[in-house]
């Protein structure tokens, strides 16, 4: 569904214009209803609402006496906010989530098939470099599913 990187600007009110190439699809898939939440990497995740509801069910079903599960529930469910894309394809990002992700003006919207990641643009570029530097191509310890992948 969603792939690629879009460099965008937030307006002074904290609104983000969803790229035109995704708008019609979002109207069809979720009637422009989205859910945004915090992510452990200090970016934001934006889901079509039906996709989020499936994830939320799985999060709620996690054992509440498991500390890691509770922390995941607190982060993802506790930070979640419903958004509606307006007629111009914009969404208003909640101030607390903008602050969490360090979003000010320039942002990177990164398609991840079933969701978007929203990053501060400088942070996104820095993280990309870090991820590339952290990969040792001579000693890749990959899950079996990746060993047959050819890119």
TORPA-4810 file (N, C-alpha, C, O; in nm, 3 decimals):
<nodes>
NODE_1_0.082_-0.119_0.000_0.000_0.000_0.000_0.086_0.126_0.000_0.087_0.200_-0.098_X
NODE_2_0.158_0.151_0.107_0.234_0.275_0.120_0.383_0.244_0.115_0.433_0.163_0.194_X
NODE_3_0.453_0.307_0.024_0.598_0.288_0.015_0.663_0.417_-0.031_0.600_0.501_-0.096_X
NODE_4_0.789_0.430_0.003_0.864_0.548_-0.039_0.872_0.653_0.069_0.806_0.644_0.173_X
NODE_5_0.956_0.754_0.042_0.979_0.863_0.137_0.933_0.993_0.074_0.964_1.022_-0.042_X
NODE_6_0.859_1.072_0.151_0.816_1.204_0.108_0.871_1.306_0.206_0.848_1.294_0.327_X
NODE_7_0.942_1.406_0.156_0.986_1.518_0.239_0.876_1.623_0.237_0.838_1.674_0.132_X
NODE_8_0.826_1.655_0.357_0.711_1.744_0.369_0.738_1.851_0.474_0.835_1.844_0.548_X
NODE_9_0.650_1.950_0.478_0.657_2.055_0.579_0.528_2.056_0.660_0.419_2.039_0.605_X
NODE_10_0.542_2.075_0.790_0.426_2.100_0.874_0.394_2.248_0.864_0.485_2.330_0.853_X
NODE_11_0.265_2.283_0.867_0.231_2.424_0.869_0.239_2.477_1.012_0.270_2.401_1.105_X
NODE_12_0.211_2.603_1.030_0.226_2.665_1.163_0.131_2.609_1.266_0.155_2.622_1.386_X
NODE_13_0.021_2.547_1.222_-0.075_2.486_1.314_-0.043_2.340_1.345_-0.113_2.276_1.423_X
NODE_14_0.063_2.287_1.284_0.100_2.147_1.306_0.025_2.052_1.216_0.009_1.934_1.248_X
NODE_15_-0.021_2.103_1.101_-0.091_2.016_1.006_0.007_1.961_0.903_0.103_2.026_0.864_X
NODE_16_-0.021_1.839_0.861_0.057_1.769_0.762_-0.032_1.738_0.643_-0.140_1.681_0.659_X
NODE_17_0.011_1.776_0.525_-0.062_1.742_0.403_-0.015_1.606_0.354_0.101_1.589_0.317_X
NODE_18_-0.105_1.510_0.356_-0.074_1.376_0.305_-0.049_1.388_0.155_-0.127_1.453_0.085_X
NODE_19_0.057_1.327_0.103_0.084_1.335_-0.041_-0.037_1.287_-0.124_-0.106_1.192_-0.088_X
NODE_20_-0.059_1.355_-0.233_-0.174_1.329_-0.320_-0.184_1.183_-0.361_-0.294_1.128_-0.369_X
NODE_21_-0.070_1.119_-0.386_-0.073_0.980_-0.435_-0.134_0.882_-0.336_-0.171_0.771_-0.374_X
NODE_22_-0.146_0.921_-0.208_-0.204_0.833_-0.106_-0.348_0.869_-0.070_-0.419_0.787_-0.012_X
NODE_23_-0.391_0.986_-0.103_-0.521_1.035_-0.053_-0.639_0.951_-0.098_-0.722_0.913_-0.015_X
NODE_24_-0.648_0.921_-0.225_-0.763_0.844_-0.275_-0.765_0.704_-0.212_-0.871_0.653_-0.177_X
NODE_25_-0.648_0.646_-0.198_-0.638_0.514_-0.135_-0.686_0.520_0.009_-0.756_0.429_0.055_X
NODE_26_-0.649_0.625_0.082_-0.692_0.638_0.221_-0.842_0.662_0.231_-0.905_0.615_0.326_X
NODE_27_-0.899_0.733_0.137_-1.045_0.751_0.135_-1.112_0.615_0.115_-1.209_0.583_0.183_X
NODE_28_-1.060_0.536_0.022_-1.119_0.404_-0.007_-1.102_0.306_0.108_-1.196_0.235_0.142_X
NODE_29_-0.983_0.302_0.168_-0.950_0.202_0.270_-1.011_0.233_0.405_-1.055_0.143_0.477_X
NODE_30_-1.014_0.363_0.441_-1.055_0.395_0.578_-1.142_0.520_0.589_-1.157_0.576_0.697_X
NODE_31_-1.200_0.562_0.477_-1.285_0.682_0.477_-1.213_0.801_0.541_-1.275_0.882_0.610_X
NODE_32_-1.081_0.811_0.517_-0.997_0.920_0.567_-0.979_0.920_0.718_-0.934_1.019_0.775_X
NODE_33_-1.015_0.809_0.785_-0.997_0.799_0.930_-0.864_0.729_0.959_-0.841_0.616_0.916_X
NODE_34_-0.779_0.800_1.032_-0.645_0.751_1.064_-0.625_0.747_1.214_-0.699_0.810_1.289_X
NODE_35_-0.524_0.673_1.256_-0.482_0.672_1.396_-0.332_0.698_1.396_-0.257_0.638_1.319_X
NODE_36_-0.290_0.788_1.484_-0.149_0.820_1.499_-0.106_0.784_1.640_-0.183_0.800_1.735_X
NODE_37_0.017_0.734_1.653_0.067_0.698_1.785_0.218_0.713_1.788_0.284_0.726_1.685_X
NODE_38_0.273_0.711_1.909_0.417_0.719_1.929_0.479_0.583_1.902_0.414_0.480_1.913_X
NODE_39_0.607_0.586_1.866_0.682_0.462_1.846_0.808_0.467_1.931_0.858_0.574_1.964_X
NODE_40_0.859_0.351_1.966_0.976_0.343_2.054_1.100_0.408_1.993_1.194_0.439_2.066_X
NODE_41_1.103_0.429_1.863_1.217_0.494_1.797_1.203_0.647_1.794_1.281_0.715_1.728_X
NODE_42_1.106_0.698_1.866_1.078_0.843_1.872_1.038_0.901_1.737_1.071_1.015_1.704_X
NODE_43_0.966_0.821_1.661_0.896_0.871_1.544_0.748_0.849_1.573_0.712_0.798_1.679_X
NODE_44_0.663_0.887_1.479_0.520_0.862_1.494_0.477_0.760_1.390_0.534_0.754_1.281_X
NODE_45_0.377_0.683_1.423_0.319_0.585_1.330_0.179_0.631_1.295_0.101_0.670_1.382_X
NODE_46_0.146_0.627_1.166_0.014_0.666_1.119_-0.046_0.547_1.045_0.009_0.498_0.947_X
NODE_47_-0.160_0.502_1.096_-0.228_0.385_1.042_-0.366_0.422_0.987_-0.432_0.510_1.041_X
NODE_48_-0.410_0.354_0.879_-0.553_0.359_0.849_-0.626_0.299_0.969_-0.578_0.201_1.027_X
NODE_49_-0.738_0.355_1.007_-0.805_0.312_1.130_-0.834_0.161_1.134_-0.810_0.100_1.238_X
NODE_50_-0.883_0.099_1.027_-0.908_-0.046_1.035_-0.781_-0.127_1.064_-0.788_-0.227_1.137_X
NODE_51_-0.670_-0.088_1.010_-0.544_-0.157_1.036_-0.505_-0.141_1.183_-0.463_-0.236_1.248_X
NODE_52_-0.519_-0.017_1.234_-0.487_0.009_1.374_-0.575_-0.075_1.467_-0.525_-0.129_1.566_X
NODE_53_-0.702_-0.086_1.438_-0.792_-0.161_1.526_-0.748_-0.306_1.542_-0.762_-0.364_1.650_X
NODE_54_-0.695_-0.366_1.435_-0.644_-0.503_1.444_-0.520_-0.509_1.534_-0.507_-0.602_1.615_X
NODE_55_-0.433_-0.412_1.522_-0.312_-0.407_1.606_-0.351_-0.383_1.751_-0.296_-0.445_1.842_X
NODE_56_-0.446_-0.294_1.772_-0.491_-0.261_1.908_-0.549_-0.384_1.978_-0.527_-0.404_2.097_X
NODE_57_-0.622_-0.467_1.904_-0.676_-0.590_1.961_-0.563_-0.679_2.013_-0.574_-0.738_2.120_X
NODE_58_-0.456_-0.689_1.935_-0.342_-0.772_1.974_-0.272_-0.713_2.096_-0.229_-0.787_2.186_X
NODE_59_-0.259_-0.582_2.100_-0.195_-0.517_2.215_-0.277_-0.537_2.342_-0.221_-0.565_2.448_X
NODE_60_-0.407_-0.522_2.332_-0.496_-0.537_2.448_-0.492_-0.681_2.499_-0.509_-0.703_2.619_X
NODE_61_-0.472_-0.777_2.411_-0.472_-0.918_2.451_-0.341_-0.960_2.519_-0.332_-1.071_2.570_X
NODE_62_-0.242_-0.874_2.519_-0.115_-0.909_2.583_-0.133_-0.917_2.735_-0.219_-0.850_2.791_X
NODE_63_-0.053_-1.000_2.800_-0.069_-1.018_2.945_-0.033_-0.891_3.023_0.076_-0.836_3.006_X
NODE_64_-0.124_-0.845_3.106_-0.104_-0.720_3.178_-0.003_-0.732_3.292_0.046_-0.630_3.342_X
NODE_65_0.029_-0.853_3.334_0.128_-0.869_3.440_0.270_-0.879_3.386_0.365_-0.890_3.463_X
NODE_66_0.285_-0.874_3.255_0.416_-0.873_3.193_0.458_-0.727_3.175_0.390_-0.651_3.107_X
NODE_67_0.569_-0.688_3.236_0.613_-0.547_3.237_0.636_-0.494_3.095_0.598_-0.381_3.065_X
NODE_68_0.698_-0.574_3.010_0.723_-0.529_2.874_0.592_-0.507_2.798_0.577_-0.410_2.724_X
NODE_69_0.497_-0.598_2.818_0.367_-0.584_2.752_0.296_-0.457_2.799_0.239_-0.384_2.719_X
NODE_70_0.299_-0.432_2.929_0.235_-0.311_2.983_0.299_-0.185_2.926_0.230_-0.089_2.892_X
NODE_71_0.432_-0.186_2.915_0.499_-0.070_2.858_0.461_-0.048_2.712_0.443_0.065_2.668_X
NODE_72_0.449_-0.157_2.638_0.406_-0.146_2.497_0.264_-0.091_2.490_0.236_-0.004_2.407_X
NODE_73_0.175_-0.141_2.575_0.038_-0.091_2.577_0.035_0.057_2.612_-0.038_0.135_2.550_X
NODE_74_0.113_0.096_2.711_0.115_0.236_2.752_0.163_0.326_2.638_0.104_0.431_2.612_X
NODE_75_0.269_0.283_2.571_0.324_0.365_2.463_0.228_0.372_2.345_0.190_0.481_2.302_X
NODE_76_0.191_0.256_2.293_0.115_0.254_2.168_-0.033_0.291_2.186_-0.085_0.373_2.111_X
NODE_77_-0.099_0.232_2.282_-0.241_0.262_2.302_-0.257_0.396_2.374_-0.342_0.477_2.338_X
NODE_78_-0.174_0.418_2.475_-0.185_0.541_2.553_-0.156_0.667_2.473_-0.207_0.774_2.505_X
NODE_79_-0.074_0.655_2.369_-0.040_0.771_2.286_-0.128_0.785_2.163_-0.119_0.885_2.092_X
NODE_80_-0.213_0.688_2.137_-0.291_0.687_2.013_-0.395_0.799_2.010_-0.458_0.830_2.111_X
NODE_81_-0.411_0.857_1.892_-0.513_0.960_1.870_-0.575_0.937_1.733_-0.506_0.905_1.636_X
NODE_82_-0.706_0.955_1.727_-0.777_0.942_1.599_-0.769_1.073_1.523_-0.783_1.181_1.581_X
NODE_83_-0.748_1.062_1.393_-0.737_1.179_1.306_-0.828_1.161_1.186_-0.850_1.049_1.139_X
NODE_84_-0.881_1.270_1.137_-0.957_1.269_1.012_-0.885_1.358_0.912_-0.850_1.472_0.943_X
NODE_85_-0.863_1.305_0.794_-0.803_1.383_0.687_-0.908_1.481_0.637_-1.020_1.441_0.605_X
NODE_86_-0.873_1.609_0.629_-0.972_1.708_0.584_-0.982_1.707_0.431_-0.915_1.629_0.364_X
NODE_87_-1.066_1.791_0.378_-1.091_1.797_0.234_-0.968_1.830_0.151_-0.964_1.803_0.031_X
NODE_88_-0.867_1.890_0.214_-0.743_1.923_0.143_-0.634_1.818_0.169_-0.518_1.838_0.133_X
NODE_89_-0.672_1.707_0.232_-0.577_1.599_0.256_-0.483_1.624_0.372_-0.376_1.564_0.378_X
NODE_90_-0.522_1.711_0.465_-0.435_1.742_0.579_-0.485_1.673_0.704_-0.604_1.646_0.722_X
NODE_91_-0.388_1.645_0.792_-0.420_1.595_0.926_-0.352_1.687_1.027_-0.243_1.738_1.002_X
NODE_92_-0.419_1.707_1.139_-0.364_1.789_1.246_-0.296_1.699_1.347_-0.361_1.615_1.410_X
NODE_93_-0.165_1.715_1.362_-0.089_1.631_1.453_-0.102_1.684_1.595_-0.081_1.803_1.619_X
NODE_94_-0.136_1.598_1.690_-0.148_1.643_1.830_-0.016_1.701_1.881_0.091_1.644_1.856_X
NODE_95_-0.022_1.814_1.952_0.102_1.877_2.002_0.190_1.784_2.084_0.313_1.787_2.069_X
NODE_96_0.132_1.702_2.171_0.214_1.612_2.254_0.292_1.513_2.169_0.407_1.481_2.200_X
NODE_97_0.231_1.464_2.062_0.301_1.369_1.975_0.407_1.440_1.891_0.513_1.384_1.866_X
NODE_98_0.379_1.563_1.848_0.481_1.640_1.775_0.604_1.660_1.864_0.717_1.647_1.819_X
NODE_99_0.579_1.692_1.990_0.689_1.713_2.085_0.766_1.582_2.107_0.889_1.583_2.106_X
NODE_100_0.695_1.472_2.126_0.758_1.341_2.148_0.855_1.307_2.035_0.965_1.259_2.060_X
NODE_101_0.813_1.332_1.910_0.894_1.296_1.794_0.988_1.408_1.750_1.064_1.391_1.655_X
NODE_102_0.984_1.523_1.819_1.071_1.634_1.782_1.039_1.694_1.647_1.128_1.739_1.575_X
NODE_103_0.910_1.695_1.613_0.868_1.748_1.483_0.845_1.898_1.491_0.772_1.946_1.578_X
NODE_104_0.909_1.970_1.400_0.893_2.115_1.399_0.842_2.162_1.264_0.728_2.207_1.253_X
NODE_105_0.922_2.152_1.162_0.884_2.201_1.029_0.903_2.093_0.923_0.806_2.045_0.863_X
NODE_106_1.028_2.055_0.900_1.059_1.958_0.795_1.047_1.816_0.850_1.108_1.781_0.951_X
NODE_107_0.968_1.734_0.779_0.946_1.596_0.822_0.963_1.501_0.705_0.957_1.541_0.589_X
NODE_108_0.985_1.375_0.738_0.993_1.268_0.639_0.878_1.171_0.666_0.869_1.115_0.776_X
NODE_109_0.792_1.152_0.568_0.683_1.055_0.576_0.731_0.931_0.502_0.755_0.935_0.382_X
NODE_110_0.745_0.820_0.576_0.805_0.699_0.521_0.700_0.589_0.514_0.649_0.544_0.616_X
NODE_111_0.668_0.547_0.392_0.571_0.440_0.373_0.628_0.307_0.418_0.741_0.271_0.383_X
NODE_112_0.549_0.232_0.495_0.589_0.101_0.545_0.481_-0.003_0.514_0.448_-0.087_0.598_X
NODE_113_0.427_0.005_0.395_0.322_-0.082_0.342_0.187_-0.060_0.410_0.097_-0.004_0.348_X
NODE_114_0.169_-0.102_0.535_0.038_-0.090_0.600_0.027_0.034_0.688_-0.078_0.058_0.748_X
NODE_115_0.135_0.112_0.696_0.136_0.231_0.782_0.241_0.328_0.729_0.316_0.297_0.637_X
NODE_116_0.244_0.446_0.790_0.349_0.543_0.765_0.428_0.564_0.893_0.373_0.554_1.003_X
NODE_117_0.556_0.591_0.880_0.635_0.645_0.988_0.654_0.792_0.960_0.676_0.831_0.845_X
NODE_118_0.647_0.875_1.062_0.666_1.018_1.046_0.784_1.060_1.134_0.780_1.044_1.256_X
NODE_119_0.888_1.112_1.071_1.013_1.146_1.137_1.045_1.293_1.117_1.006_1.353_1.017_X
NODE_120_1.116_1.351_1.213_1.184_1.477_1.188_1.283_1.446_1.076_1.354_1.345_1.082_X
NODE_121_1.291_1.532_0.975_1.371_1.500_0.857_1.520_1.481_0.889_1.582_1.389_0.838_X
NODE_122_1.576_1.566_0.973_1.717_1.551_1.009_1.741_1.422_1.086_1.841_1.354_1.064_X
NODE_123_1.649_1.389_1.177_1.661_1.264_1.253_1.655_1.145_1.159_1.733_1.051_1.174_X
NODE_124_1.563_1.148_1.062_1.550_1.039_0.965_1.681_1.018_0.890_1.728_0.905_0.877_X
NODE_125_1.741_1.127_0.841_1.867_1.115_0.766_1.979_1.060_0.854_2.058_0.977_0.809_X
NODE_126_1.986_1.106_0.977_2.088_1.059_1.071_2.068_0.911_1.103_2.164_0.834_1.105_X
NODE_127_1.944_0.871_1.127_1.914_0.730_1.159_1.951_0.640_1.042_2.005_0.531_1.062_X
NODE_128_1.922_0.684_0.918_1.957_0.604_0.801_2.107_0.575_0.801_2.149_0.461_0.778_X
NODE_129_2.188_0.676_0.826_2.333_0.658_0.830_2.373_0.561_0.941_2.458_0.474_0.921_X
NODE_130_2.311_0.576_1.058_2.340_0.486_1.170_2.306_0.342_1.136_2.383_0.250_1.165_X
NODE_131_2.190_0.321_1.072_2.148_0.185_1.037_2.245_0.123_0.938_2.280_0.006_0.951_X
NODE_132_2.289_0.200_0.840_2.384_0.148_0.742_2.518_0.113_0.807_2.578_0.011_0.774_X
NODE_133_2.564_0.196_0.897_2.692_0.172_0.965_2.684_0.051_1.058_2.786_-0.014_1.083_X
NODE_134_2.566_0.021_1.109_2.552_-0.089_1.205_2.546_-0.226_1.139_2.549_-0.328_1.209_X
NODE_135_2.537_-0.231_1.008_2.526_-0.358_0.937_2.665_-0.407_0.897_2.736_-0.339_0.824_X
NODE_136_2.701_-0.524_0.946_2.826_-0.589_0.907_2.791_-0.695_0.804_2.740_-0.802_0.838_X
NODE_137_2.818_-0.665_0.678_2.779_-0.755_0.569_2.853_-0.888_0.573_2.810_-0.984_0.508_X
NODE_138_2.962_-0.895_0.645_3.034_-1.022_0.654_2.980_-1.113_0.763_3.013_-1.232_0.767_X
NODE_139_2.897_-1.059_0.851_2.847_-1.138_0.963_2.699_-1.109_0.986_2.658_-1.065_1.094_X
NODE_140_2.620_-1.134_0.884_2.477_-1.110_0.898_2.411_-1.227_0.970_2.414_-1.340_0.921_X
NODE_141_2.354_-1.200_1.084_2.283_-1.301_1.161_2.134_-1.279_1.137_2.066_-1.213_1.215_X
NODE_142_2.085_-1.334_1.027_1.948_-1.310_0.984_1.856_-1.426_1.017_1.899_-1.541_1.024_X
NODE_143_1.727_-1.394_1.037_1.629_-1.502_1.052_1.624_-1.584_0.922_1.658_-1.533_0.815_X
NODE_144_1.583_-1.709_0.931_1.580_-1.796_0.812_1.501_-1.737_0.695_1.537_-1.760_0.579_X
NODE_145_1.393_-1.662_0.723_1.311_-1.606_0.616_1.391_-1.512_0.525_1.359_-1.497_0.408_X
NODE_146_1.493_-1.450_0.579_1.572_-1.355_0.503_1.680_-1.420_0.418_1.726_-1.362_0.320_X
NODE_147_1.720_-1.539_0.454_1.832_-1.605_0.385_1.799_-1.640_0.240_1.889_-1.650_0.157_X
NODE_148_1.671_-1.658_0.209_1.634_-1.688_0.071_1.590_-1.563_-0.005_1.553_-1.573_-0.122_X
NODE_149_1.592_-1.448_0.059_1.548_-1.323_-0.004_1.656_-1.272_-0.097_1.774_-1.264_-0.060_X
NODE_150_1.616_-1.237_-0.216_1.707_-1.178_-0.314_1.656_-1.040_-0.349_1.541_-1.024_-0.392_X
NODE_151_1.742_-0.940_-0.329_1.701_-0.802_-0.358_1.784_-0.748_-0.471_1.766_-0.633_-0.511_X
</nodes>
